[in-house]
Amino acid sequence: MIIDQWLYSKEELLDTPSISDGITFEQEQLDRTKGCHYLLAVAARLNLPQLVVATATTFFHRFFMRHSMKRFHIYDMAATSLLVAAKVEESTRRIKDFVNACAQKAAKNDKLVLDENSKDFVRWKETMLFNEVILLETLCFDLTVEHPHSYLQHMETKLDVSGSMLRKAWMLLYQCSGAPLCLLYEPNLIAGAALLLASYMSSESLEEEWWEAVHLDGPAIHEVASDMLGYYTDHYIKKSATTAAVVPSTSAASSPFPHSPHPQSPQAQSPLQATHLPQHSSLTNNPPS
């Protein structure tokens, strides 16, 4: 795997295909979050392991560095990313179950079941299978993903990290999957940032300059942690404190993550969005329950 081709600068995130098509930077970041939250909800419905979720969100973020959201609907590609990731990580589910889970979460109705011979079912299935080929080609069949989670496990042993702190770091990775961290930073730095934040959020502490013991750069970890904390604050802490949408942040100009909602930019019309189908727009960008 050549990881360098999937690492970008923050400036490059300002010049994606979607932005070239007229979608604002803020809207693109918000839609990345929406797509990933939809993906997480479907994965939870299918009881897929977190490794599949992490791989799928990585595929999703990488895909939209090479394609525009005006051409490919974010929920279609989120579903396709999850389908491919389940195969890659050898955690496949029946296509029938996949289609129904996608339809249920789009309609916010877990009791919805589509008949396999219905037009709705066929449209969901054919859209995912068609997009699967496009996703694989876009990723150049580079399907091996190195995750921060494996580095966290190494740090647990090396630094004698407590189970509670490790679980908090693991949850931070899950909750921040909608942020394009995997496009900006190497997985070992993301793992270090999650551990740093987990130590701040708990009553436990790590030894001074612990990052040197695991061969990481202190300033780099703090930069990643700052981005991660900004995203976590906007999408979880502020959301839990108000029923309004994302609270505006004064750091919007410097951070590569969404801070305030913008008017919906024109996007690709999903083949799934017929009038008799569950509408993707019914799904909010709240964390999946």
Number of C-alpha atoms within 10 A of each C-alpha: 10 9 12 9 9 16 16 16 11 13 9 12 19 16 13 19 18 23 18 12 16 13 19 17 20 21 21 25 21 22 21 27 27 22 26 33 25 27 30 30 21 26 24 16 19 17 11 17 13 15 15 24 24 24 22 30 28 26 26 27 25 20 22 20 19 13 15 22 26 19 14 19 19 28 25 22 28 27 29 27 28 30 24 23 25 21 12 16 17 10 14 17 14 8 13 15 14 23 24 24 25 26 25 20 23 22 18 17 12 14 10 14 15 19 12 13 8 9 13 19 19 15 16 23 19 14 17 25 15 11 17 19 13 15 23 16 12 17 15 9 11 13 16 13 19 17 19 21 22 13 17 23 14 14 21 16 10 12 14 10 19 13 10 13 24 20 14 18 24 20 14 20 24 16 20 21 24 31 24 23 23 23 22 18 18 18 20 21 23 27 26 27 28 30 28 21 19 22 19 13 13 11 8 12 14 16 8 7 11 16 21 10 11 15 9 15 13 15 10 15 21 18 15 22 21 15 20 25 17 20 23 19 17 20 23 15 11 16 17 11 8 10 8 9 15 19 15 13 14 9 11 14 10 9 16 23 27 26 25 16 15 13 8 12 14 11 17 13 15 18 14 24 15 12 7 9 17 21 17 22 12 11 18 14 20 15 17 18 8
